[in-house]
């Protein structure tokens, strides 16, 4: 999901040249990695404390990286289970036997106590894990599926790939260029700064594919984010490399309903990460059996 642009300050003319499509001519990446994560609610909780009723959930997430070489190869995965409870309550870790495996739901206390807070807590924990994994990888280009909300690294060949364009960052007179982009072209870079981020980030729009005739002219567009600490020259190199590389991984509507923005390596990684989470029904049965024992 796009982050909130309402309070963001956007500096437009940071890259030299006219506001026109850029067609990079750069060599392909020697090593290209994609990072993504999946999450799942295992069971909703309603916790009664001494003086409040608290919203919570038991949830799981998995993050991983896939290398796009001659054959896609998953290079790393990480799985976590969390007990997210509002009101700042730190519950005891919940250990369960699930088939032959032992899983532990670790406490994740959340300051807010609203119905949405537990899911937001699970989502934020997953995003932090994605950013941590992406920053630990060594490659010519690391593509993180989603914005760089939790990325702390100042530089390096890291790019956030935002495929849902829910917020506006450009004024109306500059937006027209977006629909005119050809596959493998990008807009000039602009700089985004907002109070919720400790570091600014460079951004641009890129066309990785074309939608069907019945779809919007913006279908096939994505927004890239590059850490502002990289500096303009490094950000331009990263944006150019991503603009050249990403179109060859754009998906097809016959294989993915989120085409063309949902990249093939990301779709395959998501399927593998869901497998790593285990069977949802088996996990839920183990949770319910444990809760029933406690109630009895």
N, C-alpha and C positions, 0 to 999 in steps of 0.2 A: 504494500500500500504506500502511496505517496505520503510524505510528511507534510505538515501544515505550512503553507507558504504565506499565510496572512501576515505574520509578523516579520517575514524575511526581508532583508535588504538585498536587492539584486543589482550588481554592477555589470553593465552590459558590455561596454567597449574595452574589454581587457585584452583581447587578442587583436593584433594589428590587422588592418585591412578592412574592406567593406563588409557590410552585413550580407553575405551571400554564401551559397553552398560551398563547402570544402570537400574536395575529392582527394584524400590522402594517397600518396604513392610511397608506401613503406614495405620493408620486407616482413614476411610472416613471422609469427612468434615461434621460437624453437620449442619452448615448453609452455603450454597453455592449460590452466586449471580453472575449473568452475566450482564454486562453493554454494551450497544451499542447505536448507533444513526443513524438516516436517515436524508437526506437533500433533498431539492427540489428547483429548480429554478422556480419562479413564473412568472417573466417577466424580459426581458433584458432592460437595460436603456442606453441611450446616452445623457449625460448631457453637456450642453453648459455653461461654466463659462465665466467670463470676458475675459480670455486670453487663454482658452484651451478647447478642446473637451475631455470629460472624459468618460471612460468606467464604467458601473455599472450594477447592477441587484437588483431585489427584490427577496429575497429567504427566505425559511423557513427551520427550522430543529427541530427535536424532539430527545431527549435522554431519556433513561429509564433504569430501572433495573428489572430483573426478578429473582425470587427465585426458584431454582430447588429443590422442595420437592416432596412429594407423587404426588402432582399436581403442575404444574408450575403456579406461581402467580406473576403478575406484581406488584411491590411494590412501584414504583415511576416513574413518567414521568415529563418531563419539555419541553415546546414548546417555541421557540423564532422565531420572524420574523425580518429580517434585510434588510436595504437598504445599500448595499455595493457599494461604489463609490470610484474610484481611484483618485489620485492626492491630497489626504488628505482632500477632500471636505466633510464637515459634513452637510448633507442635513437635512431639517426639518423632524421630525417623520411623517409618512404617516398613518393616521387613516382611516380605511375602515369599512363599514358595510357589513358583509358577512352573508347573511341569517339573523338569529336572533342573531348572534354573532358580536362582535366588535373586530377587530384585528388591531394591530399597528406594522408597520415596523419601527424599531428603526435604527438610523443612525450608520453605521459602516464605518468610513473613512479609506481608505487604502493609504499608502504612494506611492505605485507604480501605474502607469497608463498604464496598458497593457490589452489586451483583456482577458488574463487569470486571472488577479489579482482579479476581483470580485468573481469568483468561488473559488479561493484559499482562499480568505478572509472568505467566507461562510464556507468552509471546516475547516479552522483553528478555527473559532468560535465554530463549532460543537465539534471538538476534545477537545477544552478547557472545554466545558460544560460536555463532557463525563468524563474527568479526574476529574473535580470538584465533580461530582456526585459519581464516584467510590471511591474517597478519603473520602467522607462523610459517607460511609456505614459501618456497623458493621457486620462482618461475619467471619467465619473460613477461607473462601477463596473468594476473589472478582476477577472475570475474566473480564478484559476490552478487548473488541474486537478491536484489533489494537495495535500498539506500544505505549510505555509510553512516547510519545513525550512531552506531556504537564503535566505529573504527577509530582508534587512537593514533595509529601510525602516521607520522607526518609526511612521509614520502613513499616511494616505491611504486612498482607497476601494479597498483591495485585500483580497480574500477568497480563502482556500484552500478548494477544494471536494473533500472526501474522501468518495468514494463506496463504499469498501470498509471496513466497520465491523468490523475485526479485533481491536480492543482495547477494553477497558472503561474509561471515565472516570467513570462515575456509580455510586454505591452502589445496591444492589438496590432500596431503597425509593424511589429517584428514577427508576429506569429505566422504571417502568410508564407514565410519561407519554409515552415515545417511541412506543409502539404506538398510543396514543390520539390522536396528532396528526392533524389533517385536512390536506388539501393546502393549502399556503400558510400553515401555522402552524409555529412553532418553539418549542423549549424556552427557558427563561431562559438568559442567558449564564453561563458559568463560566470561571474563569481557570486555565490550565494552566502550570505551571512545572516544568522538569526540568533536570538538570545538563548535558544534551547541547545545550541551547539557550542562546544568550547573552541572548535576550529572551523574556519570557513571551508568551503569546497567548491572546486570548479565544476561546471556542468555544461552539457550541450545535448541537443537532440540528434538522434541518428536513425536512419532508415535501414532496417535489416531485412525487410521483405515487403511484399505488397499483399494487401488483403483482397478479398473477393470483390467483384464488381458491385455487390449490394452493400458493401461495408463503407465506413467513413474513409476519407482520404488520409486520416491519421492512423489507420490500421497499418501495422508494420513499423510504427515509430516507437522508439524507446528513449529514455533519458539516461545519460551517463553521469556518474559522479566520480570525481577524482579528488583526493585529499588536497586541500589548499596549501599545506606545508610543503608539497612537492615542488612548488614554484611553477611559473607559467610555462617555461620551456619543457620541463618534465611532464607537466599536465598535457601539453599539446602532443608530445610523443605517445603518451598513454592513450589519449583520445583517438589519435590517428590509428594506432595499432588495433584498438578495439573496433573502430569503424571498418577496418579492412577485414578483421577476423570474424566478427559476429554474423554477418549475413550467411556464411556457409553453414551455420548451425540453426538457422531459422526453421521452425517446424511447419508441417503441412496440415491443413484442416482435416485431411483424411485420417491422420494419425493422432492429432491433438486438438481438442476443441478450443484451446487457448492460442492456437497458431495465429500468426507466425511468431508472436513475441515469446512464447515459451520455448526456450532453446532445447534442442534434442538432448545434449548432455545433461541438462538440468532435469528434464523429464525422466531420463533413465536413472539419474541419481536419486530422485524422489522415490521411484519405485523400490530401489534397493534400500533406502532408509526406512521406508514403511515396513519392509520385510524385517529389518533389524529391530524394529519396535516389538515384534512378536504379534501373535494372534490377539486381537482386541477382545474377543469373547472369552478366551482363556484367562487373560489378565483380569477382566471384569469379574469373572467367576471367583478367582482367587481373592479379590478385594471384598466381594460380598460375603464370602465364607468367613473371612477374618472379622468383618463388621458384625456378622451374625453371632459369632462366638463372643464378641465383646458385649453385645446386647444381652445375650443369654447369661 
